[in-house]
Amino acid sequence: MAKGAFTGTAASTEIVAANAYRDGIILQHTNATAIEIGIGEAAVAGSGVKLIKIGDTLVLRGADARAALYGIGNGGTLQYQTIDTLSDFHPVLGT
């Protein structure tokens, strides 16, 4: 698992690189400036998945989680955590 933080800019910027071994990722918005997320492609202002409020959360699994993720939103911040195995994501299924 990996943890990290991201601060958006006025241009689409990579949050995490593609990773064929990643099973999931959780992104949580941490300030009041909105961030748009691009899954496997550049983020575009005004389109796609948008995190608006503090605490808004995006959970990706499978192919979407393995893709590179990009963000755009000048000054918007988020934290993320990757999940490398299904058992890390869902303890019941891992037992």
N, C-alpha and C positions, 0 to 999 in steps of 0.2 A: 504494500500500500504506500501511496505517496500523498502528502498533504502540501498545499500551497495556497498562495493568495494571488490575486490579479487585480490590477488597476487599469481600467479602460482608457483609451485615448480617442481622438476624433477619427482615427483610422482603424480598420479591422486588424486585430493583433492576436497572435496565437496564445491561447490559454494553456493548452496541453497538446503535445505532439501525438500523432496516431500511435497506437500501441496494440499489436495483434494479440497480446496476452492480457489485456485489461478486460475484466468482465463487467465492470460498472464504474460509474463516477457520480458523485453528488456535488452539485454546485449550490452555494447559498449566498444570496445577495446580502451585503453588509452595510450599505449606506443608502441615502435617498436619491441618488442619481441612477436612472435606469440604464440597464445594459441589455443589448440584443445579443443573442448567441447564434453562431453559425455552426452547424454540425456537418463536418466533412467539407465545408466550403467557407469562404470569407463571410463574416457577419456584415449585414447591410442595415444601416440606420433605417428605422421605420418598418422593418419586415422581419419575419421569423419569430423565434421564441424570445420573449422579452421578460426580464426580471425587473419589477418596478419598485416594490416595497421592501423594506428591510425584512429579512427573513424569508422572502420568496425563495423557493427551492426547486431545483430541477434535478431529477434522478434519471440517469440513462443506463440501460443495460444492453448487452449483446453488441450487434454491429455498430449502433449509434455510439455506444460507450468507447468502442475501439477506434473510432474516427478521430481525426484532429478536431479540436474545438477552438473556435475563435470568438472574440468578443469585441464589441464597439459600444462606446458610451463614455464620453469625455469626463473622467473623474469618477465614474462608477466603480465600485469595488465588490469583489466576491472572494469567498474561500472555496476550496475544493478538496475532496478526498477521493482517491481512486480505490477501487476494489479489485484485487487481483484474482480472487477465487470466489466461486459461488458461496462457499461456506462462510467467507468473510461478510458477504452481503446478507445472507439469510441463515442464521445459525441452525434453525430447525432442519432445513434441507441439507445442511452439511453433516448431519449426524446419522 
